[in-house]
Amino acid sequence: MHYFAIKKGWLWCEGVRTVDIAKKTGTPVYIYSHRTLAEHYLKIDAAFSGTEHLICYSLKANSSMAVINSLAKLGSGADIVSGGELFRALRAGIPAGKIVYAGVGKTSEEIEAALKKGVSMFNIESMPEAERINSIAGKLCKKANVAFRVNPDVDPDTHHYITTGKKENKFGINISLAAGLFIRAHKKLKNLNVTGVHIHIGSQITKTGAYVEALKKIAVLISKLRESGLIITSLNIGGGLGIIYSNEKPSTPAEFAEKILPVIRPLGVRVIMEPGRFIAGNAGILLAKVTYIKKGENKNFVIVDAGMNDLIRPSLYDAYHNIIPAQPASGKMKADIVGPICESGDFFGKNRLVPILREGQYLAVMSAGAYGFSMASNYNSRRKPAEVLVKGNKFFVVRKRETYEDLTRGECVPGCL
Ligand code: LLP
């Protein structure tokens, strides 16, 4: 579900024609629909309305300030994985008490900053990390609320790069070792309040089976922990809800809740969840302009002004993104849609049947709102693109395109050269 639509051949975002944005901002440009972001958040919220819950939007999907702000206004919390994301979440108005902090490699500096700001919970991934947080909390005369991330060893049936809950993955504590570790931490690490269990089994998961399987294992773990005297009050089920890129049929939040809540409700815990892609993925597109049409011996290439530095998902995961013209076009041609970067992996789509395109026309790479800008880089010394947020029939540049000066900011050349 989203508010991008073709009307008489033109691609609109809510009440704004996307080419009108491109003419103002130039290309490449990310365009986000505020209404889509908000409705996705509210859909998840509604699905869990009968249960005590907190949605902590996963900033890594799209950490642009306007996006975080939009969600903060609706009451969202944040799932963060770095000092930088802590900074953004707080600056966007998310209260520290609604922030959960995950990640396998939190540094002492990051832990200290998060404790000082009073984040609601750390999702701990190993015993050494638990000991580190315990000692820093002690120095600050604080008690840290913590959950341990448990690796339930289930297969969510998604791309191997974004599978995180199998035992060969680096994440979480193996379920067979979890009880012992929780109990040790509870007994020995006096500056920790061990009150939560966290899982995150992967991303772009379209079926709920693996969640149910994982949660059943977690339910057994929670009863064991309670028998040993731990007071477990929260269960963080992570993110991972899949979206439609082409012909996937992901469960809706309501179907998802209906399947998992019967396993969770008897536990009497507060549910925390960390959706990223579900909220932002289909709320954004990357709009690019055709630079050249190159006819090869047995292949045509549509060369656009966006590259893998702007959106790396096709190159990195062979991810499929629908690509459509943003203005009326007719006829059909088969082509690879590629960027200007000096790598064969710099493509958005291969062997796509697209209308006959001309130089200067605009193309939209759809479903690019999550893991698009947030994974963008300056490779080939390309400036990061602009970002625009559309709300109704208005649009706002929420991030300016970088300048060439931005590219060398912070660099210095030693005087001896
Ligand atoms: N919570 C934790 C602990 C995570 O590691 C992630 C994502 C999320 C929540 C949010 O997952 P989501 O709801 O967005 O699936 N760059 C890849 C996706 C990497 C996901 C990393 N972790 C991609 O473009 O597909």
Residues whose N, C-alpha, C, O or C-beta is under 5 A from the ligand:
A	BS01	LLP	S58 A61 A102 I162 H200 G202 S203 Q204 G238 G239 G240 L241 E274 P275 G276 R277 F278 R313 Y371
